[in-house]
Amino acid sequence: MQALDSIRVLDFTQMMLGPFATQLLADLGADVIKVERPAGEWERDLAMMGDYVAGQSAAFLAMNRNKRSIAVDLKDPRATSALLDLARTCDVVVENFRPGVMDRLGLGYNDFKAVKNDIIYCSGSGWGRDTALAEAGRPGQDLLIQAMSGLAASTGRRGDPPTPAGTAIVDHATALTLATGILAALVARNTHGVGQRVEVDLYSVAIAMQCQEISAMVNQHTDYHRSESGIGQSWLSAPFGIYETSDGWIAIAMAPLDVVAAAVERPELATFDAWTERDPVKRALEAVTRTNTTQHWLDALLPNGIWAAQVRSTKDAVDELRLTNSGLLVTVDGPDGAPIELIGCPITFSATPWRQRLAPPRVGEHTAAILGDAFGDRVSSESTDHAH
């Protein structure tokens, strides 16, 4: 038994925003049918660090487990008709094409609603459906959204160029928002008997991610700027940030400056104003942390209630998962049958846990089975052929 094992999702998504959201649903038990073009989703060919896993993109493998794949030509009216018929067996349709594309293909919300009145139709986009940038056809991609929303300009030191995050953070946040919207719509359908259209976009989520900063900026009638020395957030005071040690780096979160000063045995630090003099504090404290090891400073700070942690590489974090046999690291069959490691579902349920059921699918691997299950004797080898 799984939380969503009665739910079927028709998934037209690609890249990260959609596939990460639908993989979460699939992990929780939903039957996610991934609709791909005959050549496969675009991200199958995306090289990560200039290489592939058995000829397949590591990015694709990371976000498409527990799904079945059907390969169709969306420009073929026969395929469109088959997909609309298939939707009669589905609860949710998800897509993240540019606004208007699905309508032109005859696969928009009204098309699906006509065959299943309570369908939940979820769209993810870069700029939303009716905004000026959407109507202008501007590309909506994670880096571009970080740039336009202010996220990149708020990251890094004042003298640095605008700095993007180390991962596609807006894609991830929007995928989680999309999954939340789908789950809320399913509850609404079960409670009120209604289907509906659900929409999320990268730009709105990127703005919402900055709700704390924007609330302070607009209500306190002030702007905020990156610090010169590298305080971790533009709107926080010292010592919040990352500090060099003699053998690495240490992160120190929000903490009273006088407590930090006592812990590192530098009482003069307590005489600074933690906000107006945050850059001098950062430089002075870092001069101290450079004199000893990361572990030394953890031993000095943590017993005094100061939030601190070692700065580790992603490899270090993964090595620890492997060492501790963490359930967050799962092994599945790769494209060539050899085992590969993927990051599992981060949600824990006591009664309906997530399960690893299916490896990331080959292009169209389940086309015949899906159409056969849906249409039975009406599906001939000829109809299966024209779906590819």
N, C-alpha and C positions, 0 to 999 in steps of 0.2 A: 504493500500500500504506500502510495506517495501522495503528497498534497494536491498535485494537479493531474493525477493520472486519468481523469475523466475529460480533460481538456485537449482539444486538437487545434493547432495553430498552423495557418497557411502563411509561410514566411518568405516574402519577396526581398528581404533585406540583404545588404552587402557591406563590406568594410567592417567598421567596428560598432558604430552606434546601434544598428539593428541586431547584428549577429550576437553581440555580447548580451543584449537584453533577452533575445530568444533562447540563447543557451541557458541562461538562468532559469527560464520557464521549463526548458527541456530537462535540466538537472532535477527540477522539482516534480518531474513526472509527466509533463505535457508531451503529447505526440506532435513534435514540430516537423512539418514537411517543408523542407527548404526548396524553393523554386529557383532553379538556375537556368541560364541560357545553355544551349548545347555545349559551348566551349567551357562552361563553368563560371562560377562567380569570379569577378575581377581579382579579388584578393588572393585567389589560389596562386596567382603568378607574382605576388609581391615578395621580392627577396628581402629577407631580414639579415642585416649585417652582411649583405652581398652573397647570401647562400640560401640553400633550401634543405628541407628534411626529406630525403628520399624523393626529391623532385617536387615536393609540395611546400608551400609557404608555411613557416612556423606560425605566422600570424593567423592564417586560416585555421590551422589545426587547433590553435589556442581557443577559438571561439565557436566551434561548430561540432562539438561532440554531442552525443545523445540526440542527433537529428537524422532524419531520412531525407534523401535528395531525389528530386524529380527534375529532369532536364527537358525543357520545352522552349519553343520559339514563340516569344510573346507577341510577335507580329503576325503569327499565323492564326486566323480566326477560329480554326478548329481547336487549337490549343486554348484560346481564350474561352471558348464554349466549355471545354473540358474542365478548366479551372473553376469556372462559375458553378458548374455542376458539382465539382469536388467541394466547393465552399458550403454546400448544403449539409455536409457532414462536419463542418468546422465551427468553432466557437469564435475564433479570432483571426483576423487578417492583419499582417504587419508589413509595412513597406517604408523605404527611406529614399525613394527616387526624388528628384526635384519636383516641386509642386506642379501638378498638371500632367505629368508623364503618364501616371496610371489611368487618369481619365481619358487621355487620348488613346490608350490601349484598350479601352472598354473594360477596365478593371478598377474603376474608381469606387468610392464609397456607395454611391447610388446604384451602381451596377451590382455590387454584392448584396446590398440591402434588398434589391428587387427579388433575389432568389432566397434570401434568408433574412427576415425582417429584424431579428434580434442580433444580427452579427455585430461584433465589436471590431471596428476598423481603425487601426492605429498607424499614424504617420509620424515619421521623424524626419526633420529637415535641418538645413543650416540656419536659415533666417526666418522660418515661419512661412505661412502660405500667402499672406496678403501684404507683406511689408515691401517697401520700395526696393530693397536689395534683392528680395526674392523675385519681384516682378522684373527687375533688371537682369535676372539670370546670373547673378554673381555666385561664384563657387562658395559653398559653405563647408569648410574643412577645419579640423581642430586648430591647427596653427593660425589660420586666418581669423578664427573666432577669438583665440587668445589675444591676437593683436588688436582686433576691433573693440573688444569688450573692456580693455584696460588691464587684463590679467598680466600680459607680458610686460607692460610698462610699470607694473607694481612689483615685479620680481627682480631680485638682484640688488647690487649696490647702486648708489646714485650716479656714479661716474660710468657705470657699465651700460652697454646697449640694452634695450628691452630684452628680457630673458624668458624664453618659453619654459614650461615645466618639462621634467625629464621623461614624461610619458604623455600619452594623449588624454590628458586629465578631463577635458571637457567632453570628449566622446564617452569616457567611462561614466561620468556623472549623468550625462544625458541618457545613456543606456539604462542606468538604474532608475532614472526618472520615468523613462518609457515603460519599464517593467512594472513600476509602481502604478502607473496609469492604467495599464492592462489589468492588473489585479483588482484595482478599485472598480473598473468597469465590469469585471466579472461579478464582483460582489453586488454591484448595482443591478445587474441583470437578474441575478438570483433573488434579490430582494424585491425589485420593482418590475421585473419582466421586460426591461427595455434594453435594446442594443444602442450603440452610439458611436460617434466618431471621437477618437482621442488623438490629440496632436501635441508633440513636443518639438522644440528646436534648440539647436546648440547655443545660439546667441542668448535666448532667454535664460537657459540654464547657467550659462557663464555669468550673466548678470546676477542671477539668484545666488550663485556661489559666493558672491561678494556682498551678501546682504548686511553683514556686520559693518564692513567698511563704508558702504553706501549710506547706511543708517546714521553712522557718526558724521559723515561728510555733509549730508543734506540737512540734518537736524541740528548739528552744532555749527553749521555755516562755516566750515573750514575744509581745506583740502589736506591731503596727506602725501608725503613724499618718501621715497626710498632713502634710507640712511646712507651716509658715506662709508661707514665702516662695516656694514653688513648685518644690522639688526634683522632678525628673521622675518618680521612683518613690518610693513610701512607704518602701521598704526599703533605698534606696541613700543613700550619703553625698554630700556636695558634691564636685565642682561639677555633678553630673549634672542637667541641666535646660535651659531655654530662657531666653536673656538678651536684653534690649533693647539695640539699638545706635542710633547716631545716625540711621540710615536704614532700620531694619527690626529683624530678630531673628536670633539665631544660636543653634544648639543645640550644647551641649558635653556629650559623653558621659563615660564613666568615665575618669578621669585622676588621677594623683598630684597632690595639691594643691601640693606644692612646685614641680613642673614647670610647672603653670599659673601660679603666682605669678611665676616667673622669666620666662615667656613674655610676660606682660602688664606686666612691670616693676613689680610690687607685692610685694616680698619679705615684707611684713608679713602677707600672706595665708597664708604657710606656717606661721605661728605658731598658727593655729586648728586645732582638732580637727575633722577632716572629717565626723565623725558627730555627736558631741554638740553641735557648734556649726555644724551645716550651714546653719541659717537665717541666722545672721550672715555666714557665708561667702557665701551666695547674694546677700545684699543688698550686701555690700562689693564683690563681683566685678561685680555689675550696675552699680554706680555707676561702675566703670571702663569697662565695655563701652559705656555710653551716651555716652562721650566721643568715639567714633570710629565709622567705618563698619563694616558687616558684612565687607566685603572686607578692610579693614585687619586685623581680628581673625582672619580666616581665614589671612591671610598670616603673622600672628604665631604662631598656634597649630599649624597643620598641619605646618610644618617641624620643630617640636619633638615630633612624634609624638602630639600631642593630637588626639583624634577630635572633629571639629567639622564643622558643615554649616550652610548658609544655610537659614532657614525660608522655604519658598515656599508659595504658594497652589496649590490643585489645578489652576487654570487655567495657572499657570506650568509645572507639570509636564507637562500635556497639550500646551502650546505647544512644549515641548522635544521631545516625542515626534514631533510633526508636523514640526518643523524638521529632525530627524535621520532622518526617514523610518523610524521604528521600526516593526518588525513587530508591536508590541503594540497599535498603532492600526490597525484594519481598516475598510474601507468596504464596505457592503452596500446592497442595494436596500431602501428603507424601505417603509412601508405603502402609500404612494401612488406608489411606483416611483422616487421621488427618492432619491439616495444619502444615507446616514447613516453616521456614524462610531461604531464600537463598540470596546470594549477586547477584544483577542483573548486567546487561550490563553497563559498564562504559562509553559508547559512546552515545552522544546526537546528534540527527539529527532533523532539523527543519521540514523537509517535510516527511521523512520516518523513524519515530521513531521505536525503537525496541519494541517487544511485548512479553509478557509471554503467550505462546499458549499451551504448553504441559508440564505436570509434567515429571520428570525423568521417563523413561519407565521401566516397568517390563520386564524381559528377554523374548524376542520374542513376546512381546505384539502385534506387528503390522505385524507379518509374513504373515498371511493370507491376510490381506488388501493390503499390499505392492505387494505381488506376484499376487493377483487378479487384482490390478490396472494395473500392468505391462503386464500381459499375458492374462487377460480376460478368455475366455472359455478354453484356453489351460491348465489352472490350475485346477486340480481336487483335491479332498481331499487327494488322495494318494500322489500327488506331493508335497502338502503342508506338509504332514507327513514326507516325506523323507528329507525335508529341515531342520527339527528340529533335 
